Amino acid sequence: MPDTNLSPIRYIRLIPVLLALAVAGCGDQSSDSEDDKSEQAGSSSERACENPGNGSPPQCKVSSPVSCNDETPIEGGTSYPVMLTSASGETIAFQVLEPNGAIDCAEGHPLVLHGHGFGGSRTTEGFDQYRDAGFAVISIDQRGFGESTGTVRVMDPEFEGQDLIQILDWAEANLDYLRYREEPDLPEELNPNLVAGAIGGSYGGGYQILLHGQDPGQRLDALVPDITWYDLRYSLNPGNVIKTGWDLVLVAGGEAGSTGKGNGGLDPIIREILAQGATLNRFPEAGLDFFYYHSPAYRCSGKPVTVPEDSGLLTYQINPPAFDVPPTPYAEVDVLLTQGMKDTLFNFNDAWRNFECLKASGGDVRLLTHQTGHILPLEAPDELQPGEYVDPTADLLELPGFQGAAGKFACGDISISDATLNWLEHHLLGKDLAGYFDGTDSNICLSLDDGESISVPVDSFPAPELNAGVLSGANVVERSVATETPIASGYEASATATQPPVALVLGQAGADGVTLGGIPTARLTVSDLAGRSTCDVELDPYAAGCDPIVFVGLGKRAEGEGRWQLIDDQIKPVRGLKDQAVIELVGVAEALAPGDELALLVYGFHPQFPASWSRDALVPFVNLAGTVQLPILEGLLENPR
């Protein structure tokens, strides 16, 4: 039987399991054997390229296997690795996958870049649909992963950004069958311009937005980033509470995927940020600046990074943060953003903010959601479980609301995989968009469940203004909430760690049900038992007596049932005493059946944050009161009974 009186400290036992899981499956690891990799490494050296510097493109010692130098087109279909020397002195490795069939030297072939997930490596074969359609594909080992050397700096403009630019430079210098076209919006010196697009999820989405912002040649025409971030400060540290469940997985996956062949693992800067965060129960301010600089939010907000000289963040390291790239707006680009509603690392709010920013640039920008994404695992795979091993955290990993399995990679009837290919065929090859794209230029496709979706107008989409806006509009229903008894915070949450959360009921779905979709908000007062809801944050917002932490999210319960279910597994930390503070909750999309109840669920501890509970023993209990603003797309939410 599960122990129902577990201290949050014992949730630290989750850490070895999460680390093992990350080693096993974080990112999309290559399936090549060690012999295959040795063979590739040997052939790579025959095609080694040198970087002459001073902005000149890297020069290869031999030409690529396919060339239009002869008058007669030749057959493509070959896949081969290339190694470059980066501007930082490291090796950039990538795989060239030629178009299948006869090379069209008259029209040329568009280029598609592919990037892997965090901890992964390049794909050395496949992409048959893309190659059959006429695309040349380059799959990249990002800095520090696969056969690319150096430390992992998480899409640093001065490092990964320059590496990616060099890959495009190499492609133009060595693949003479690529397609070019006149771009009337670009200056004369950039025309004719390379026709290129990019795909990839998670870390493989982040590189696309980085490269588009960095490339002086403005060569990317179409992007398809899936489940990627807008602001790493929010993704890794929402509400100024470290998302330790995911941070642990990412650290382990990054270190496991960045070993051998001269890779250096996570950069010392990142290691120190994480170490300080674990010690202090919060990221250092200079660390937050570092993550902000590596996020689309940096360019979207237009606000520079200003780090005091005495910040002390790894000033003794060889490559401290430079912050030399100005936060200029993104140029116009056509983007298909795709996002998992159940993703608890880079959630819907990340996708919505990217959508707002990139659409403002003037391109064709659309947003489709699906039922998968970054899903925290429920159990370790069999290969990591010795026969006699009994996992001491087994009961903990089965906690209600930890995180469920993923669903379909589709928005209703729209396959995200099919949509990705068709998007590139349209914007790079000039083919028609598939019929399922009809209306998505003015509507967001929200996935409600496997096979179900709803189309929501962009102009009236229920989302608050960035930076503490309260949700408002015709589709918004507001409900008051208040706790009847104090809620345990931090250590005092031990008695309720495996029990249902406190449910502050918001209403009940009417006879036709309710469709909930958008980004809800709350205006909350968090007070201690003495009724205090403010502290002198100017002195120290983390001072003893000022630093409780609770976790809130929307939940549903079927009529007649006793168990509450966290909608889309989305939870938001609320840190500190608050006086009518505006809290942006995580975006959700859910269809409630008639009679289903809706509530704001409040936790004193949640296993998505296994080491981030409150350490303030002077505030063992808190009270909550305020209002919740709900995006109701269809149906009537009746008052609580």
Salt bridges, closest charged atoms under 4 A:
ASP3 OD2 - ARG10 NH1 3.22
ASP141 OD2 - ARG122 NH1 2.52
GLU147 OE1 - ARG122 NH2 2.86
GLU147 OE2 - LYS261 NZ 3.92
ASP156 OD2 - ARG153 NE 2.96
ASP156 OD2 - HIS294 NE2 3.35
ASP169 OD1 - ARG219 NH1 3.00
GLU172 OE2 - ARG219 NH1 2.80
GLU183 OE2 - ARG181 NE 2.96
ASP215 OD1 - ARG219 NH2 2.82
ASP221 OD1 - ARG181 NH2 3.71
ASP226 OD1 - HIS370 NE2 2.92
ASP231 OD2 - ARG233 NH2 2.78
GLU255 OE2 - ARG271 NE 3.09
ASP267 OD2 - ARG153 NH1 3.21
ASP334 OD2 - HIS427 ND1 2.99
ASP343 OD2 - HIS374 ND1 2.61
GLU356 OE1 - ARG353 NH1 2.89
ASP364 OD1 - ARG366 NE 2.86
ASP364 OD2 - HIS427 NE2 3.45
GLU425 OE2 - LYS431 NZ 3.94
ASP528 OD2 - ARG532 NE 2.80
ASP547 OD1 - ARG575 NE 2.81
GLU559 OE2 - ARG641 NH1 3.92
ASP568 OD1 - LYS342 NZ 3.95
GLU584 OE1 - ARG353 NH2 2.72
GLU590 OE2 - LYS556 NZ 2.62
GLU597 OE1 - ARG557 NH2 2.72
GLU638 OE1 - ARG641 NH2 3.82
